[in-house]
Amino acid sequence: MDEFQAKDGMIRLGQLLKASGLVSTGGEAKLLLADEQVSVNGEVETRRGRQLHPGDVVTLGDEAVRLT
């Protein structure tokens, strides 16, 4: 599992997906979220703007990123 440190301690889900390299564009993130392929802390998430906090784990397929 990779770790990602947000400057302000919080980051939006769409921003994390791009910044961590899980997706290459915001459009790709939007499509994956709409297809319910992204989960946060084990629960499917469809909101690109969801606020993430340290300790949250974002999963996309076999990849996972923990916000620190």
Phi and psi in radians as a Rosetta constraint file:
Dihedral C 1 N 2 CA 2 C 2 CIRCULARHARMONIC -1.456 0.35
Dihedral N 2 CA 2 C 2 N 3 CIRCULARHARMONIC 2.781 0.35
Dihedral C 2 N 3 CA 3 C 3 CIRCULARHARMONIC -2.093 0.35
Dihedral N 3 CA 3 C 3 N 4 CIRCULARHARMONIC 2.567 0.35
Dihedral C 3 N 4 CA 4 C 4 CIRCULARHARMONIC -2.327 0.35
Dihedral N 4 CA 4 C 4 N 5 CIRCULARHARMONIC 2.263 0.35
Dihedral C 4 N 5 CA 5 C 5 CIRCULARHARMONIC -1.850 0.35
Dihedral N 5 CA 5 C 5 N 6 CIRCULARHARMONIC 2.091 0.35
Dihedral C 5 N 6 CA 6 C 6 CIRCULARHARMONIC -1.510 0.35
Dihedral N 6 CA 6 C 6 N 7 CIRCULARHARMONIC 2.431 0.35
Dihedral C 6 N 7 CA 7 C 7 CIRCULARHARMONIC -0.978 0.35
Dihedral N 7 CA 7 C 7 N 8 CIRCULARHARMONIC -0.808 0.35
Dihedral C 7 N 8 CA 8 C 8 CIRCULARHARMONIC -1.657 0.35
Dihedral N 8 CA 8 C 8 N 9 CIRCULARHARMONIC 0.086 0.35
Dihedral C 8 N 9 CA 9 C 9 CIRCULARHARMONIC 1.520 0.35
Dihedral N 9 CA 9 C 9 N 10 CIRCULARHARMONIC -0.364 0.35
Dihedral C 9 N 10 CA 10 C 10 CIRCULARHARMONIC -2.245 0.35
Dihedral N 10 CA 10 C 10 N 11 CIRCULARHARMONIC 2.690 0.35
Dihedral C 10 N 11 CA 11 C 11 CIRCULARHARMONIC -2.721 0.35
Dihedral N 11 CA 11 C 11 N 12 CIRCULARHARMONIC 2.661 0.35
Dihedral C 11 N 12 CA 12 C 12 CIRCULARHARMONIC -1.428 0.35
Dihedral N 12 CA 12 C 12 N 13 CIRCULARHARMONIC 2.639 0.35
Dihedral C 12 N 13 CA 13 C 13 CIRCULARHARMONIC -0.986 0.35
Dihedral N 13 CA 13 C 13 N 14 CIRCULARHARMONIC -0.823 0.35
Dihedral C 13 N 14 CA 14 C 14 CIRCULARHARMONIC -1.046 0.35
Dihedral N 14 CA 14 C 14 N 15 CIRCULARHARMONIC -0.671 0.35
Dihedral C 14 N 15 CA 15 C 15 CIRCULARHARMONIC -1.176 0.35
Dihedral N 15 CA 15 C 15 N 16 CIRCULARHARMONIC -0.714 0.35
Dihedral C 15 N 16 CA 16 C 16 CIRCULARHARMONIC -1.136 0.35
Dihedral N 16 CA 16 C 16 N 17 CIRCULARHARMONIC -0.734 0.35
Dihedral C 16 N 17 CA 17 C 17 CIRCULARHARMONIC -1.015 0.35
Dihedral N 17 CA 17 C 17 N 18 CIRCULARHARMONIC -0.738 0.35
Dihedral C 17 N 18 CA 18 C 18 CIRCULARHARMONIC -1.283 0.35
Dihedral N 18 CA 18 C 18 N 19 CIRCULARHARMONIC -0.845 0.35
Dihedral C 18 N 19 CA 19 C 19 CIRCULARHARMONIC -1.135 0.35
Dihedral N 19 CA 19 C 19 N 20 CIRCULARHARMONIC -0.549 0.35
Dihedral C 19 N 20 CA 20 C 20 CIRCULARHARMONIC -1.502 0.35
Dihedral N 20 CA 20 C 20 N 21 CIRCULARHARMONIC -0.135 0.35
Dihedral C 20 N 21 CA 21 C 21 CIRCULARHARMONIC 1.505 0.35
Dihedral N 21 CA 21 C 21 N 22 CIRCULARHARMONIC 0.140 0.35
Dihedral C 21 N 22 CA 22 C 22 CIRCULARHARMONIC -1.190 0.35
Dihedral N 22 CA 22 C 22 N 23 CIRCULARHARMONIC -0.535 0.35
Dihedral C 22 N 23 CA 23 C 23 CIRCULARHARMONIC -2.339 0.35
Dihedral N 23 CA 23 C 23 N 24 CIRCULARHARMONIC 2.797 0.35
Dihedral C 23 N 24 CA 24 C 24 CIRCULARHARMONIC -1.734 0.35
Dihedral N 24 CA 24 C 24 N 25 CIRCULARHARMONIC -0.359 0.35
Dihedral C 24 N 25 CA 25 C 25 CIRCULARHARMONIC -2.419 0.35
Dihedral N 25 CA 25 C 25 N 26 CIRCULARHARMONIC 2.797 0.35
Dihedral C 25 N 26 CA 26 C 26 CIRCULARHARMONIC -1.130 0.35
Dihedral N 26 CA 26 C 26 N 27 CIRCULARHARMONIC -0.579 0.35
Dihedral C 26 N 27 CA 27 C 27 CIRCULARHARMONIC -1.129 0.35
Dihedral N 27 CA 27 C 27 N 28 CIRCULARHARMONIC -0.685 0.35
Dihedral C 27 N 28 CA 28 C 28 CIRCULARHARMONIC -1.122 0.35
Dihedral N 28 CA 28 C 28 N 29 CIRCULARHARMONIC -0.729 0.35
Dihedral C 28 N 29 CA 29 C 29 CIRCULARHARMONIC -1.053 0.35
Dihedral N 29 CA 29 C 29 N 30 CIRCULARHARMONIC -0.779 0.35
Dihedral C 29 N 30 CA 30 C 30 CIRCULARHARMONIC -1.042 0.35
Dihedral N 30 CA 30 C 30 N 31 CIRCULARHARMONIC -0.769 0.35
Dihedral C 30 N 31 CA 31 C 31 CIRCULARHARMONIC -1.136 0.35
Dihedral N 31 CA 31 C 31 N 32 CIRCULARHARMONIC -0.769 0.35
Dihedral C 31 N 32 CA 32 C 32 CIRCULARHARMONIC -1.133 0.35
Dihedral N 32 CA 32 C 32 N 33 CIRCULARHARMONIC -0.673 0.35
Dihedral C 32 N 33 CA 33 C 33 CIRCULARHARMONIC -1.152 0.35
Dihedral N 33 CA 33 C 33 N 34 CIRCULARHARMONIC -0.732 0.35
Dihedral C 33 N 34 CA 34 C 34 CIRCULARHARMONIC -1.114 0.35
Dihedral N 34 CA 34 C 34 N 35 CIRCULARHARMONIC -0.569 0.35
Dihedral C 34 N 35 CA 35 C 35 CIRCULARHARMONIC -1.480 0.35
Dihedral N 35 CA 35 C 35 N 36 CIRCULARHARMONIC 0.130 0.35
Dihedral C 35 N 36 CA 36 C 36 CIRCULARHARMONIC 0.975 0.35
Dihedral N 36 CA 36 C 36 N 37 CIRCULARHARMONIC 0.757 0.35
Dihedral C 36 N 37 CA 37 C 37 CIRCULARHARMONIC -1.749 0.35
Dihedral N 37 CA 37 C 37 N 38 CIRCULARHARMONIC -0.051 0.35
Dihedral C 37 N 38 CA 38 C 38 CIRCULARHARMONIC -1.964 0.35
Dihedral N 38 CA 38 C 38 N 39 CIRCULARHARMONIC 2.387 0.35
Dihedral C 38 N 39 CA 39 C 39 CIRCULARHARMONIC -2.216 0.35
Dihedral N 39 CA 39 C 39 N 40 CIRCULARHARMONIC 2.625 0.35
Dihedral C 39 N 40 CA 40 C 40 CIRCULARHARMONIC -2.132 0.35
Dihedral N 40 CA 40 C 40 N 41 CIRCULARHARMONIC 2.104 0.35
Dihedral C 40 N 41 CA 41 C 41 CIRCULARHARMONIC 0.953 0.35
Dihedral N 41 CA 41 C 41 N 42 CIRCULARHARMONIC 0.665 0.35
Dihedral C 41 N 42 CA 42 C 42 CIRCULARHARMONIC 1.472 0.35
Dihedral N 42 CA 42 C 42 N 43 CIRCULARHARMONIC 0.003 0.35
Dihedral C 42 N 43 CA 43 C 43 CIRCULARHARMONIC -2.030 0.35
Dihedral N 43 CA 43 C 43 N 44 CIRCULARHARMONIC 2.371 0.35
Dihedral C 43 N 44 CA 44 C 44 CIRCULARHARMONIC -1.034 0.35
Dihedral N 44 CA 44 C 44 N 45 CIRCULARHARMONIC 2.360 0.35
Dihedral C 44 N 45 CA 45 C 45 CIRCULARHARMONIC -2.224 0.35
Dihedral N 45 CA 45 C 45 N 46 CIRCULARHARMONIC 2.353 0.35
Dihedral C 45 N 46 CA 46 C 46 CIRCULARHARMONIC -2.046 0.35
Dihedral N 46 CA 46 C 46 N 47 CIRCULARHARMONIC -0.061 0.35
Dihedral C 46 N 47 CA 47 C 47 CIRCULARHARMONIC -1.652 0.35
Dihedral N 47 CA 47 C 47 N 48 CIRCULARHARMONIC 2.011 0.35
Dihedral C 47 N 48 CA 48 C 48 CIRCULARHARMONIC -1.127 0.35
Dihedral N 48 CA 48 C 48 N 49 CIRCULARHARMONIC -0.507 0.35
Dihedral C 48 N 49 CA 49 C 49 CIRCULARHARMONIC -1.574 0.35
Dihedral N 49 CA 49 C 49 N 50 CIRCULARHARMONIC 0.122 0.35
Dihedral C 49 N 50 CA 50 C 50 CIRCULARHARMONIC -1.030 0.35
Dihedral N 50 CA 50 C 50 N 51 CIRCULARHARMONIC 2.299 0.35
Dihedral C 50 N 51 CA 51 C 51 CIRCULARHARMONIC -1.345 0.35
Dihedral N 51 CA 51 C 51 N 52 CIRCULARHARMONIC 2.266 0.35
Dihedral C 51 N 52 CA 52 C 52 CIRCULARHARMONIC -1.861 0.35
Dihedral N 52 CA 52 C 52 N 53 CIRCULARHARMONIC 2.586 0.35
Dihedral C 52 N 53 CA 53 C 53 CIRCULARHARMONIC -2.196 0.35
Dihedral N 53 CA 53 C 53 N 54 CIRCULARHARMONIC 2.783 0.35
Dihedral C 53 N 54 CA 54 C 54 CIRCULARHARMONIC -0.891 0.35
Dihedral N 54 CA 54 C 54 N 55 CIRCULARHARMONIC 2.348 0.35
Dihedral C 54 N 55 CA 55 C 55 CIRCULARHARMONIC 1.753 0.35
Dihedral N 55 CA 55 C 55 N 56 CIRCULARHARMONIC -0.356 0.35
Dihedral C 55 N 56 CA 56 C 56 CIRCULARHARMONIC -1.171 0.35
Dihedral N 56 CA 56 C 56 N 57 CIRCULARHARMONIC 2.476 0.35
Dihedral C 56 N 57 CA 57 C 57 CIRCULARHARMONIC -2.037 0.35
Dihedral N 57 CA 57 C 57 N 58 CIRCULARHARMONIC 2.160 0.35
Dihedral C 57 N 58 CA 58 C 58 CIRCULARHARMONIC -1.841 0.35
Dihedral N 58 CA 58 C 58 N 59 CIRCULARHARMONIC 2.258 0.35
Dihedral C 58 N 59 CA 59 C 59 CIRCULARHARMONIC -2.129 0.35
Dihedral N 59 CA 59 C 59 N 60 CIRCULARHARMONIC 2.367 0.35
Dihedral C 59 N 60 CA 60 C 60 CIRCULARHARMONIC -2.418 0.35
Dihedral N 60 CA 60 C 60 N 61 CIRCULARHARMONIC 1.879 0.35
Dihedral C 60 N 61 CA 61 C 61 CIRCULARHARMONIC 1.092 0.35
Dihedral N 61 CA 61 C 61 N 62 CIRCULARHARMONIC -2.193 0.35
Dihedral C 61 N 62 CA 62 C 62 CIRCULARHARMONIC -1.566 0.35
Dihedral N 62 CA 62 C 62 N 63 CIRCULARHARMONIC -0.051 0.35
Dihedral C 62 N 63 CA 63 C 63 CIRCULARHARMONIC -1.695 0.35
Dihedral N 63 CA 63 C 63 N 64 CIRCULARHARMONIC 2.471 0.35
Dihedral C 63 N 64 CA 64 C 64 CIRCULARHARMONIC -2.433 0.35
Dihedral N 64 CA 64 C 64 N 65 CIRCULARHARMONIC 2.498 0.35
Dihedral C 64 N 65 CA 65 C 65 CIRCULARHARMONIC -2.314 0.35
Dihedral N 65 CA 65 C 65 N 66 CIRCULARHARMONIC 2.285 0.35
Dihedral C 65 N 66 CA 66 C 66 CIRCULARHARMONIC -1.816 0.35
Dihedral N 66 CA 66 C 66 N 67 CIRCULARHARMONIC 2.284 0.35
Dihedral C 66 N 67 CA 67 C 67 CIRCULARHARMONIC -1.400 0.35
Dihedral N 67 CA 67 C 67 N 68 CIRCULARHARMONIC 2.261 0.35
